[in-house]
């Protein structure tokens, strides 16, 4: 008994095996996709909840930033308005400190 294999029949056999493997892989892939699509609605509900939480947190953070900015603007305005009196008070305190130091140095020389 003689068995002859031609190049044509060998290539057809290899092509048939590759096609069968590809079909099996596609079937497994489709099964995984179907399972993933079944969980999609519950996943989307979780995503909606998370997005709502993020919106709440970001709006609260925005309110904090706005209030902090307003407070800092008020502090800046108060310091700008009182810059002259603050400088005058600082100069007065410095002058008094220098005067007290001068008096102490004279008292130390007398002793």
C-alpha positions in Angstrom: 0.0 0.0 0.0 1.4 3.3 -1.1 0.4 6.6 0.5 1.2 9.7 -1.5 1.0 13.2 -0.1 0.9 16.0 -2.5 1.8 19.5 -1.5 -1.7 20.6 -2.4 -3.3 18.1 0.0 -0.8 19.0 2.8 -1.6 22.7 2.5 -5.3 22.0 2.5 -5.0 19.9 5.6 -3.0 22.6 7.4 -5.5 25.2 6.3 -8.4 23.1 7.6 -6.7 22.6 11.0 -6.0 26.3 11.3 -9.6 27.1 10.4 -10.9 24.7 13.0 -8.6 26.2 15.7 -9.7 29.7 14.7 -13.4 28.8 14.9 -12.8 27.3 18.4 -10.9 30.4 19.5 -13.7 32.7 18.2 -16.4 30.6 20.0 -14.4 30.9 23.3 -14.0 34.6 22.8 -17.7 35.1 22.1 -18.6 33.2 25.3 -16.3 35.5 27.3 -17.8 38.6 25.6 -21.4 37.4 26.3 -20.5 36.8 30.0 -18.9 40.3 30.2 -22.0 41.9 28.5 -24.2 40.2 31.1 -22.5 42.2 33.9 -22.5 45.4 32.0 -25.8 46.8 33.4 -24.7 46.4 37.1 -21.3 47.8 36.2 -22.9 50.9 34.7 -25.1 51.3 37.8 -21.9 51.4 39.9 -20.3 53.8 37.5 -23.4 56.1 37.7 -23.1 56.0 41.5 -19.4 56.8 41.5 -19.9 59.7 39.1 -22.6 61.1 41.4 -20.2 60.8 44.3 -17.4 62.5 42.4 -19.8 65.4 41.4 -20.8 65.8 45.1 -17.2 65.8 46.2 -16.0 68.2 43.5 -18.8 70.6 44.3 -18.0 70.5 48.0 -14.3 71.1 47.1 -15.2 74.0 44.9 -17.2 75.6 47.7 -14.2 75.2 50.1 -11.9 76.8 47.5 -14.3 79.6 46.8 -14.7 80.3 50.6 -11.0 80.2 51.2 -10.4 82.6 48.3 -13.0 85.0 49.6 -11.4 84.8 53.1 -7.9 85.5 51.7 -9.2 88.4 49.6 -10.8 89.8 52.7 -7.5 89.5 54.6 -5.6 91.1 51.7 -8.1 94.0 51.6 -7.8 94.5 55.3 -4.0 94.6 55.2 -4.1 96.9 52.2 -6.5 99.3 53.9 -4.5 99.3 57.2 -1.0 99.4 55.7 -0.4 103.0 56.9 -1.6 102.4 60.5 0.3 99.1 60.7 3.5 100.8 59.5 3.0 103.6 62.0 2.4 101.2 64.9 5.5 99.3 63.9 7.6 102.4 63.7 6.2 103.5 67.1 7.1 100.1 68.7 10.6 100.2 67.2 11.1 103.7 68.5 9.9 102.7 72.0 12.2 99.7 71.9 15.2 101.9 71.0 14.3 104.4 73.7 14.0 101.6 76.3 17.3 100.2 75.2 18.9 103.7 75.4 17.6 104.1 79.0 18.8 100.7 80.0 22.3 101.4 78.7 22.4 104.7 80.6 21.3 102.9 83.8 23.9 100.2 83.3 26.7 102.9 82.9 25.6 104.6 86.2 25.9 101.3 88.1 
